[in-house]
Amino acid sequence: MITKDGRFAYEAAGDPDATPLIFLHGIGGAARAWRQQLARFSTQFRAIAWDMPGYGKSAPLASVSIAALADALQQFIEQLGATTPILVGHSIGGMIVQKWLAQSPKPARAIVLAQTSPAFGKADGDWQKSFIAARLGPLDRGETMKSLAPSLVKELVGDDPDPKGMELARECMASVPEASYRAMMLALMGFDQRSTLKDISVPTLLLSGSKDNNAPAPMMAKTATFIPSAEYVELAGVGHLANLERPDAFDEALGRFLNSVATKT
């Protein structure tokens, strides 16, 4: 599906009048990475997953930053008429959710920060430079997203990932336009929302994987202590792609949180 303004492609399932539950994928993802979740949660919610700007059939942004992506998210929400949504952000999707909360006057009903971070640190830090170099270097040397997809996905996952989920992860990664992948990687540089964690006033779930090297579980557990109404769940043996590696465990943790939010409101 495409929004009325033609800018955003998305997949959706469930009653259009139900509470909107919006899924935001990571740098190597796509709307279709959330298909199991759309099916699972469409009985209770209007379950929606966007193709981030520059992905799938979504128009790229003129200039990519987390702030610009958060503005795009607000425009997407307005296009759908999805007032007070529940937002589930994975990886860079979780960074977009944090930035959106900080700059958006319209609140969410609840948020889920899945395998993400409140900061990427200094733009000129050594760790940050080596992180970017490791990911963009192969492209500079003539590799393609398609040729890199198997190794990129393998590096991201933990123990015994679901074979179907891995196939979908590789397919999503292979289809990311190189320009978008590069722009999103560079958008991470200098991202820092640590000072606004204390201002998050909606029910919040932080979901980590014990084998995640990109958003390490101890860092996510610590982040949860700064958010007033946060709960923290760690999935054992899971790497960075929880919803594809262990879709049932991911859905169970998300479902428990969504049920607790429903009873509070």
Secondary structure, DSSP 8 states (H G I E B T S, - for coil): -B-TTS--BEEEES-TTS-EEEEE--TT--GGGGHHHHHHHTTTSEEEEE--TTSTTS---SS--HHHHHHHHHHHHHHHT--S-EEEEETHHHHHHHHHHHH-SS--SEEEEES--SB---TT-HHHHHHHHHHHHHHHTT--HHHHHHHHHHHH--SS--HHHHHHHHHHHHTS-HHHHHHHHHHHTT-B-GGGGGG--S-EEEEEETT-SSS-HHHHHHHHHHSTTEEEEEETT--S-HHHHSHHHHHHHHHHHHHHHHHH-
